Amino acid sequence: MSQSRHEIAARVPYLRRYARALTGSQTTGDQYVRICLEMIVEDPEILHSTGDMMRDMFRLFHKVWAETSPTHIMTHASVPRRQDAGTFEAYRGLPAVERQVLLLAALERYSFGDIAFILSITEDEARSYFNQAQLDIRDEPSVPIFIIEDEKVIAYDLRAIVEDMGHTVCGVAEREDEAVELAARAKPRVILADIQLKDGGSGIAAVRKILEKIEAPVIFITAYPEFLLTGNAPEPAFVITKPFNRETIIAAVSQAVYVSKPRQPEKDEQDDVPQLVHPESGR
């Protein structure tokens, strides 16, 4: 194998992050990644080297994505939790290519040239899909979003981004117990959560308690995403690395709303939703 197992293993957590965000499910996303790794073990040459292993792994992932039916993935995956099963059903109706381009650009920070290589499309097509994804964001329904963050400046920034998207912040908590209590009353559709909270509290522990009572996708924000992407259960479908940028939060929230939406959601007209700026274009 031209690439060492160690080099490949070091990049797997970030492929898991993308796969989970795209599907909205740890179970489904990890199963796609597992198939990629099995293919590499069986035929090391399948991972053609272009000098950028991460990009090569993303290209292989999308080859698997394009050629493997969702039914096959779920049949060969472990039995999903109730939340995973629900988000999978919602995900099946998504405009797939637009969402892939959106996440590759805003979450993974790939250029349009890299996206074209990964998806086997042209750069012009990549730009067109990205623009369509922005229009899709404008059509999203307004949903209540709960923020768990003990740094006031970061919490303020997150609130501003969420409200600029047209969503409602239904609560902000700094401590573990406070988060559990407030979320039970607010019943958010999406949760944004830090890992470490005030007084030694844990955002992970808070979220686990919250999810015992309500069902909502969780976007974890952490400086150490690899600790949340080991392949063990239960783990989050959405993980954002600190320091984050505005475009990444917009993309993650948008995707979380998409994968958690009802089968026939009502759509609210939103005229002032901020546009995503691709990293190639600056701010």
N, C-alpha and C positions, 0 to 999 in steps of 0.2 A: 504493500500500500504506500503510495507516494506521500500521503499525509499520515502522521502518527496518530494512533488512537488517542493519545493525550491531547493533541491539537484539536481533534474533532470533539472530544468530550468537553473541552473548555468552551466550545461555542454552542453546545447543545442547549444550555439554559436560555440563551437569547432566541434560539429557534423555537423553543417551547413558549416563550413569552408571546411571540408573534402568532404561533398556531393557536394558542388559547384565546388571544384577543380576537382573532379572525372568526373562530367558531363560537366564542363565548362560553366555552366549556373546557375544563381541565381534562376530562375523560376523552372527549373527541380530539382536542388538539394534541394531546400526548400520544394518542393512537396514531395519528398521521406521522408524528416525529418518529415513533417507534418503527413504523414501516420503513421510513427513510434509513434508519440506522441498520435495520436488518438487511436492506438492499446493499448497503455499503459493505457489510460484513461478508455477504454472499459473493459480491462482485466489486472489489475495491476500485476497479477502473470506472465504475459508473459515476463516481464523483470526479469528473474531469477538472483538472487544476488550471485555473486562469491566473493564479497569483493572488486571488482573494478568496480564501476558503469559506468565509462566512457567506459571501455572495453565491459561491458555488453550491453551498448547502441549501440556501434559499431557493435556488433554481431547481435542485432536485426535489425539494419539498413541493414546489408547484407542479412538477411533473407528476408526482404522486397524487396531488390534489386534483389534477385534471383527469387522471386515469383511474381513480378509485372512487367508486360510488359511495355516498353517505351511508347507504344501507349496509354495505360491506364493512365500513368502518365501525358502525355501531354493533354489528353482529359479532365482530371479533374483539371488541373492547370489553372491559369489565363492566358489570351492570352499573349504569350511572346512578348518581343520587337524583332525587326528584328535581332539584334545581337544574342539574345538567340536562336531564331529559327535556325539561321545558324549554331551556334556551336552545337546545339542538333543533327542536321543532320550529322555533322562530327563525333561527339561522338559515334554514333550508329555503326560505323565501326571499333572502337578501339578493340584491343585485351584485353578484359575487365579484366581478372584475373591478368595479368601482371601489368596493370596500378593500380589496387587496391593494390597489394602488394607493388609496388613502392611507392605509396603515403602513405600507412600505415607505411612503414619503414622510408622513408626520410622526409615526412612532419609531420607525427604524432609521429615518433620516437618509434614505437612499436618493440619489439623483434620478432624474427621469431616464438617463442613459442606463443606469444600473437596473432600474425597474423594468425597462424594456428588455434587458438581457434576462432578468429573472423570470419574467412572464412570457417571454418569446413573442413580444409584440414590438411595434415601432415606437420611437420616442414621441411622435405625434399622437399616437393612440394613447400612450401613457398620460400625456398632458390632457387629452380630451377626457379620459376617464377620471382624472383628478378633478377637473373642472365640474364634471357631472356629480362627483361625490360632494363637492361644496354645495351644489344645488339641492342634493338630497338632505344635507344637514339643515338647510333653510326650511324644509318641509316637515321636520321632525316635530312631534307633539311636545308641548311643555310638560315636564314631569318634575315631581319633588325630589330633590337631591340632598343627602345628608353628608356633612363634612365632619370628620374626626381628625383634628389637628391641634397640637398644643402650642405651636408657634403662631402668634397672632398675625404677623405679617404674611406668612404663607396662607393662613386661613382666609385672610382678607383677599389675597390674590386669587385664590380658588373660588371664593364667592363671586368676585367680579367676573371671572371667566364664565362661570356657570350662568350667572344672570345675563351676561351679554349674549349668551347662546339662546336666551329666551326661557330658560328653566327657572324653577323656584328653589331657593335654599330653604329647606324645611327645618333646619337645625344645625348648630355648630357645637361640638363638644371637645373639651380639652383633656378630660379624664375618662378612664375606662368605665367606671360605674355610671358616670353622667351620660356617656355615649349610649350605654345599654338602655337606660331609663328613657332618654329623649327619643331614641329611635323607635322604641316600642309604641310611643304615642304618635310620632310623626309618620310612621309607615312609609319610608322613602321608596322610590323606584330604583334609585342608584345610590351607592355609598362610595365616597372618597375617603380613604383612611390612611393615616400615617402608621408606622409600625410601633414607634416608641412614644409614649405619652407622659404627661406630668405624673409626678409622685411614683415613678417606676411602673406605671400602668402599661399595658400591652394593647396595641390596636388590633393585633391578631386575636387575642382573647376576647376583646370587646365584640369584634365582628362575629366570632363563633357563637357567642351568646345571642347576639341580635338575630342571626340566621336561624336560630331555634324557633323564633316566633314569626319572622317575616321572610319573604323570598325576594331577594334583590341582588343584582350583580354588584360586586365590590371591586373598586379600583384601588389597589394598594400603591402607595408612593414611598419609596425607600432608596437609600443610597447603596443598598446591597441586594439587588434583585436576585442574584444567584442563590441566596439563602431560601428564596420562596419558589424556586424553579428546579427542584431536585427530581421531580417525577413521583414523589410520594403524595399520598392523599391524607387529609384534604388540603388543597392549595388553591390560591385565587386564579381566576381566568385572566385578570387584568393586572399587570404590574408595570409601574412607571418608575424610571430611575431618576433620583435627585442628582443634581439640580434639573428640574423640568423646565420646559418652555411652554408657552401658551398654545402653540399648534398641537403639541403632543396631548395636552389635556383635552382640547377640543375634540381631537380624533378619538381618544379613549372614551370620553363621555358619549360622543355620538355613537360609537360602536356598541357601548353598553346599552344605550337606549334602544338601538336597533335589535339586538339579540334578545332583549327582554320584553319587547313590545307585544301586545295582544295580537292575535291573528288578524283582526280587522280594526286597527287603531283609528281613532279620529285624528285628523290632521288640522293643526291650527296654522293660520297664516302668520308668518313672522317676517317682518320687513327689515329688521335691523340686526340680523344675525351676523357676527363678524366673519370675514372671509379668512380661510387658512392661507398662510403664505408659505409656499414651498421653499425649502432651504436654499435652493439655487437662486431664488429671486431676492433674497434679503427681506427686510422688514419695512 
